[in-house]
């Protein structure tokens, strides 16, 4: 039976070596046990340094609450340290454990039976006026170094302050990249996913090799230094492999993905099918609508009418699945209350909301770039029709900057618009996100 609470050699090395340094980092691949390592490190400090204020933080509130603290609780439960018995959160410990609190307020404070107290926070909410003796920062690869320095500035609550950072290799954070891989790196241990293979399902790493492109595999699994900026955003695209004759199949549903920009409005049209090694996605057409083609209609009306014209069987049988730019949820200032781009799409494309998969926000660019390149590198069959000239141009020429950001410096430059590329990534995120495991 797998038990990821049994530490591997690199995790144990981190726990040992970090004792020798004021600041130490554990850099690990996917499922490499980073948060489990940090949780054990924090627990050791809780047990051995109960008179000092401790800290646990993540880059974002979401990361803190959904991952870091849930894993920390898992470790506490594993050792029989259950909430309400051995520790309380957000409460004055005096009435539970009989000691006077080190804090005036207890929002975000975890108090333990032995007198140890820990404040939890994120870079987004940042603490003020608190002196810490030890602190663990989880998933800090994207955190601004300036913010991390603010936390380090709070490490004055002990004669021997101790800080641990756990992270994946930084992809778009030059400051952090320099701290780990530069000429004068901070002390650290680098651990690959292979190092934690004994605690993972059989074949897990091999499955990642089959699905990830080589760059992401090197960075996310082997924990290598890989610079993601400056390359094509969709660097796995290969015209000779991915552009070919694909046709609209009248009997199959059409997947419509829309990006909203005034001149042009862009939609890419796809069909998909099969499963496993026979899975396929074909982009058989695109609609690029400029203001000169709209006439007296709205952009959405003109776009939807053109989609229906090019796919008459789907229009007749209502065989559409729709996704796209989440910004279209915003109400137009010239529309009546309750009307936005997506309500207009539903009206003019004549689809029910049950066939519309529009997220509340657009997918994070890091996740989106990982997914799109993994699919173009390893998906059994993904092709784009030569008819999709704008999409092909975007795939071939749009660059990345600052890691995963799409370079959209100037709309006057057709290689920096990325409208069709955006529509492509919205489609893959909505319909093929399961290709990449986390």
N, C-alpha and C positions, 0 to 999 in steps of 0.2 A: 504493500500500500504506500502511495506517495505521501510524503510529509515535508512540505517546503519550510517547516520550522526546524528541520535538522540542517544545520549550517554546513556549507561546503568549505573547502580550503581557503578560497579567496575571501569569503565572508569572515572566517575566523582570523585570517591575516589582518583584515581591516580592524576588527575589534582589538587585536593585540597592538598593531602599529599605531593606531590612532591615540593610544595612551601617551605616546612619546612626543606628540605635536599639539600645538595650540589649535591648528587648523588642519584638517585631513579630509580627503575626498574618496568616495567609492564610486567609480565610474563603471557602469555595467550595461550589458545588452538586455534585450527584451526578456522578461521573466528570469532575469539573472539574480533576483532576490535582493534588490536594492532597498526596498522599503522594509522588508523583513530584517535586513542587516541594521538599518537605522533604528528600527523598533527595539532590537536587542541592545543596541548601543545606548538608547535612551533609558531602557529599563535598568541597565547596569548602573547608570548615573543616579537614577531614582533610589536604588538600593544602597549605593555606596556614598552618595553625596546629598543626603536628605536635608542638610542645613542650608543648601544653596538653592536659589531660584533657577529652575531649568526652563528651556524653551523648545518648542517644536513648531516648525513652520513649513509652508509650501509656497510655491510661486503664486498660486491663485486660491481663492476661497473654495472653488469647486474641487480642485485637486486635494486640498486639505481635508475636506469633509467626505468626499467620495472615495478617496484612496488612502491617503496617509493615515488618518485617524482610524479608519476601519481596519487597516492592517495592524495598527498599533493595538487596538482592542483585541484583535485576534491573538496576538502574542501574549497579552495580559491574561486572556482567558485560558490559553494553553498552559500557563503556569499557575492557574488557579486563582488569579488575582481578579476577582469579579467586581464589576461596578456596584456600588451600594454597600459592599462588604469591606473591600480593601481600598476603595477610592471613591470620591464623589466629584462631580463636575459642576462648575458654576455655583457652588455653595460654600459658605463659611465652614471650614472644617472643625471649628471649635465645638459645635454641638454634636458632631459625629465622632470625632476622634480626640477631643479634649485638648488640643493645642491651639495657641494663638496664631492666626494666619500671618504670613509674610506680606499679604496684599490687602489694600484697603477695599478694593472691589474684586468681584470674583467672576466677572464675565470672561469666559475662555480659560479659566483657571481650573486645573485638575489637582485635587488634593488627595494625598495618599495617607494611609494609616500610620506610616512610620515618620510622618512629618514632612516628607518631600512634597513640593508643589511645583507645578509646571504650567506655564502659560502657552496657549496655542494661538497661532495667528498666521496670517498670510502676508506676502509682500504688498498685497492690495490694501490691507488694513493697518499694517505696520504699527508696532508698539512705540510708546513714548514714555520716557522717564522711568524705565525699569532697568535695573542692573542684573545681569544674568551670570551664572557661574558656568553653565554648559548649555549648548544649543545644537539641535539637529535640524538641518534644512533638507527637505525631501524634494526631489524633482526640480532642482534649481538650475538646470541647464539653460533655461530661457530667461532666468531672472537677471535684471540689470545689475551689473557689478556694483554700481553706485548704491543700489538698495541693499545688496549683501554687505557692503562696507558699513552701512548704517547699523545693521544688526551686529556686525563685529564690534562696532563702537560701543555696544551695550554689554560687552563681555568684560565687565569690571566688577562683577560680584564674587570673584574668587581670586586667590593668589595664583591659582593654576587653571585659568579658563580653558575650556575645551569645546571645539566646534567640529561637527561632522557634516559634510554635504554628501548627499547621495543623488546620482543623476545618470542619465544616458549621455553619450558624447554630444556636446553642443554642436548643432548644425548651423545655426544662424545667430550666434552670439559671439562676436569676435573677442569681447573682453573675457568671457569665460573660456573660450577656446585657448586664449593666450595663457590663462592661469593653469590650464591642464597640460597643454602641449607646447607652450612657449619655451624660451631659453631658461627661465627660472620658474619652473612649475611648482605649485604647492605639492606637498607630499600626498601621494594617492596610490590606490590600487585599481587596476583595470581588470575587469572580469567579463568574460564572454558568456553568452547563453549556454555554450557547451559546458562551462564550468559548473553550471547548475543542472545539468542534464539528468542527474539521478533523481531530482525532485520534480521532473516534468514528465508528461505523458510520453509513452514510447513513440518515437518517430516525430516528435514535435519540431525539433530543429530541422530535420530533413523536410518537413512540410513547409517550413519557412523558406528553405532554399528553393523549393519548387515554385513558390508564389512571389517572392521578392525579386526585384531586379538586383544586379550585383552591387551597385552603389549603396542601396539601402541595406542590403544584407551585411555588407562590410561595416556599416555604421551601427545599425540597430542590433545585430546579432554578434558580430566579432568585436564591436566597440572600438573600431578603428577611427582615426581622424580622417574625416571625409568632408571636404569643402563643397557645399551645395550651391553657393552663389556663383554667378557668372556663366553657368551652363544654360543650355536650353531648359526652359521650365519642364517640358516633356522630353527629357533627354533620351528616353527609351524608344521614342518614335523613330521608325525606319521606313522611309517612303517605299523602298523596294518590297518590304514585307507587309506594310500596313495599308497601302493604297492599291486597290484592285477593283475589278468589276463586281459590284453587288447591286442587286435589283430590289425594288419594292415588291414584296410578296403580298398579294391582295388578301389572302386568307388570314394573315397574322396581324396581331395588334401593332400599332405604331406608338413608339415612345417619343414624346415631344419634350424637348428641353429648351427653355426660353431665357435669353439674357436681355435685360431691359436697358437700352441706351438710345437716346434720341439720335437717330440717323447714324448708324443703322440700328434697327431692332433685329435680333438674330434668333433663329430657332434651328436646332439640329434635329433631324428625324432619324430614328433608329428602329431596328427590329432585333429581337434576341430570342434564343431558344437553346435547346439541347441541355445537357447536364454533364458534370464531370469533365472528362477529356474531350467530350463532343460539344461543349458549351460554345456559343458564338454570339457576337454582337456585331451588327453591320450598320454603319451610318450610310444610309442610301441617298440622303438629300439634305440640303440646307435651304433655309429661307433667309435672305439678307435684304431687309426692307429699308429703303432710304426715303427721305421725306418727299422726294419728287414722285414717288410711286404711291403715296397715300391718297392723294386727291382730297375729297370732301369727307373721307372716313377718318375714324381715329386710327392711331397706329395699331392698336390691338385688333380692331375689327379687320383692318387690311391684312395683318399678319395671319389671323385665324382663317380668313377666307382663302388666302393663298395656300395654307396648309391643307385645307379641305379640298381645294381644287387639285392638288397634286396627289392626294390619297383618297380618291373617290369611294373606294370600297370601305375603307375605314370610316369615312364620313357617313356613309349610308348605314353602317352597322354600329356606329359609335364605338369603334375599336381604338380608343386613344387612352394612353396613360401619360400624365402630364407632370412635369416638375420644372424647376428653374430657379431663378434669382429671387431669394427671399425678400429683397428690398421691394419687390412688387406688392408686398402686403401693406406698405404705407399708403395711406389715403391721399389721392391727388387733391391739390387745393382747388382744382376746377371741377371736381366730381361732387356728386351729391353724397350725403352721409352714408357710410357703409359700403361705398364703391371704391375699389382699388384695381390695379392691373389684373390681379388674379380673379376677381369677380367678373371682370370683363372677359377674360379668357374663358371662364366657365360658360358665360353667356354666348360668346361668338363661336367657340369651338363646339359648343353644345355637349359638354361633358358634365357629369355629376361630380360633386366634391369628393365622392368615394374613389374617383379615379385620378385625383390630384394629390400628389405627394410633395408638398411645398414645406420645407423646414421653417422653423421660426427665425433661424439665422443661417447664413451661408456657412458651408463647412470650413473649418480652420484650414488655412493654406498648407500647413505642414502635413496634416492628415490627407488632404486632397492630393498633394504632390506625391506622397508615398503611395497612395492607392492607384492613381493614374499611371505612374511609371511601373508599378508592379503588374498592372493589367497589361500594359503595352509590352512588357518584357516577357511575361510568362502565361498570359491567358491563351487558351487553345486556339481561338480564332476571333480576332478583332480586326475589322477592316473598314476603310473609308472609301466611298465612291469618289472617282475623279471629279464628279459633279460638285463635290463639297470643296470648292477652291479656297474659300475663306478659312474653313476649318483646317485644311491641309497647311495653308500658309501659317496659321497660328501654331500648329503643332511643330512646324519645321523651324520657325524663326523667333517666336516669343521667348524672351530671356527671363531668368530669375535674378532677383537681387535680394540681399539680406537673408539668404538661406532659401526660404520657400516663397517669398513674396513674388508676385508677378510684376514685371517691369511695365508699368503703364504711365511712364513719365510724360508722354505727349500723345494726345489723340491725333495730332497731325501726322504722326508716324504710324503707318498701317501695321507695323510690327510691334507696336506698343498699345494696341487697343485690346486685343485678346477677348473680344466678345464671343467668338465661336468657341474658343478654348474654355471660357467660363461655362458656356452652355454644355460642353462636353463633360467637364468635371462635375457639374450639377447632376447630369444624367448618371454618370458612373457612381457617384456617391449615393444617389437615390436607389439605384437598381443593382449595383454590384459591390456594395461596401463589404460584404462578407468574404470577398476574395482575400483580403489581408486580415490575418488574425493578430490580436494584441494580447 
